Amino acid sequence: MRVVLLGTAAGGGFPRWNCACVRCDAARDGKLPARGPECAAVTGNSRDWWLLNTSPDLRTQLTAVAALWPGPRHTPVRGVLLTDAEADHVAGLAVLRDAAGLKTYAAPPVLAALGPARAALDRQAPWEWADSLAEGGFVLAGGLVVTAHPVAGRAPAYVPARSSDRRWVSVYRIEAWPPGGSWCTHLA
């Protein structure tokens, strides 16, 4: 299994556009490295890639990693695993809007909150939307097996109707199943 960290900063990246603290100023002066918002990509076979969240800076993040570059009429990105519905984790979905057939996994309240965005994306290029909390987990193209676990969370501030469903935030256990081998949980 291979994991690529596309971004490692909090929402908005680093330096923050609206911050003049010592660290952000140092990053603007080139004394500290700038970092994009949190996002990662994972694969079990180096051909089929899955994104963990989609930052607002996703286009730049994808173009910075050659393994994620598209080939003629295809993309190695197969889909997305959303941990929650926070704007910094879902804004990059719009970047992927032309990729028909992507599969996006999220917890039921997240899928519901994204209803209008899902409809707009599906009009552009149909996607498959799936419940990440389905019992027994799920298998991803490329030899990855995923189990999602809900953790305590609340709806993002932009969600107008708050439900009593507390499954707003999920963590994922991702394991590789190599052909002819046994379960493998290490990162390479």
N, C-alpha and C positions, 0 to 999 in steps of 0.2 A: 504494500500500500504506500502511496506517495501523497504527502500533504504539502501544499504550497500556500504560504501566508501571503495573501495579496495586499492586505492592509492590516496594521496592528494598532492604530490609534483609536481613540474614542470617537464618537459621532462628530462629524465635521472635519476630521483629520487633524494633523499637527503641522504647522502652527494653526491655531484657530483663527479664522478670519476676523473675529471681533475681540481678540485678546491681545493685550500689550504687556503681558507678564514677561519676566526676564527670560524664561525658557522659549516662549513664542518669538520674542524679539531675536534671540540667539539663532533660532531656526531660520528666520527671515534673513539674517545676516550670513547664513551658510555655516555657522559654527556648530549647529546641531542638524542632523538629518531630518528632512521633512518626512512625514508618514501619512499614508492614506487611511481612510476609515476602515474599520475592522471588516475583513472578508477573507475567506479561505477557499481553496479548491482541493478536492480529494479524488483520487483515482485508484483503482485496483489493477489496471492493466496499461496505463499510460496512453490510452486512446479515448476512453470514456471518462469525462470529468464531471464532477458534481460540485456546485457552489454551495458553500455554507453562508447564507445570507447574500444580499446584493446591495452593496454600498452605493451611494450617489456617485461615487467616483469609479464605478465598475468598468466603464469603457477604457479608461487609462490603466486600470489594474490588469484587465485582460490583455491589452496590447503590450504590456511589459513582460509577459511570460510566453515565450515561443511555443510551448506545449499547448497553449490555449488559443493559438491563432487558427483561423478557419482555413480549410482547404477549399478546392473548387466545389461550390454548392453544398457545403456542409460545415458544421461546427463541431468541435470535440466536446462542447458543453452539452450535456444531456438533460440537465435539470438543476433544481435548486432545493435545498433543505432550509426552510426558514425556522429560526429559533423563536421568533416572536413577530409582532406586527409593528414594531417601532419604525418610524420613518427612515432612520439611518440603515435599517436592515432590509427594507422593501423597495426603496426608491430606485435601485438599480434594475428592478424588473422591467422598467420601461426601456432600458438599454437593450434588453433581449427581445424586444417586441416582434422582430421580424423572423425569429427562429421558430418555425412551426414544429410542433411535436414535443416541445420541452415538457418535462414532468416536474411539477412543483409540489413538495410535501410541506404540510403545516398542520398545526393543531386545529380542531374544528372552530374555535372562536376566532382564530387568525384568518382562516379561510372565509368565514362570514364577514369579518371586518373588511377584507379585501374584495368583497363582492363587486363594487363598481369598477375597481381597477382590473379585476379578473375579466369582467365583461368587455372592457375596452381592449385588453390584450388579446382576448379570444377573437375579437372582430379583426384584429390585425393579422394574427396567425394562431390557429387553434392550439391550445395547450391542454395538458391533462393535469388536473388538480386532485391531490389525494390527501387523505387523513394520515398524518404521520404517526398518530397514536393508535393505529389499527393493531389489534392484539396479534402478537406473534412477530411483529416487525415486518420488514419488507426487504426485497433484494433489488439492488441497483445494477444496471448494465455495467460491466467491467469487473464483476466479481466481488462486489461489496454487499455486506449484509448489515442492515441498520435496525436498531431498536431505539425508539424515542421514549423519553421519560418526562412527564410534565413536572414542573417545579412551581412552587408558589409564584404567582405573578398577578399583575393587574393590567387592565386594558390601557393602551396608549392614550394620551390626552386627546388626540384627534378623534377618537371613537366616540360618537355622540351618545349612543345608547349602551350603557354598561350592563353586561349580563352578569349573572351570578356564577357563571362558569369561571373557575380559577385557573384553567389550563392555558393561560396566555403565553407562558414561557416554557420551552422544551429544551432539553439537552439530548444529544445524540450519542449513542455508542455505535461506532462504525468499525466493522471488522472485515478483513479480507479473507476470501476463501480461495486459495490458489488451486489450480487444477491438479488433481492427484495428491493433494497435500492435506494438512489439517488446519484447523482454525489458526489464524495468525493475527495477533493484535498489536504488533510492533509497528512503528513508523520507520519507513526507509528514506 
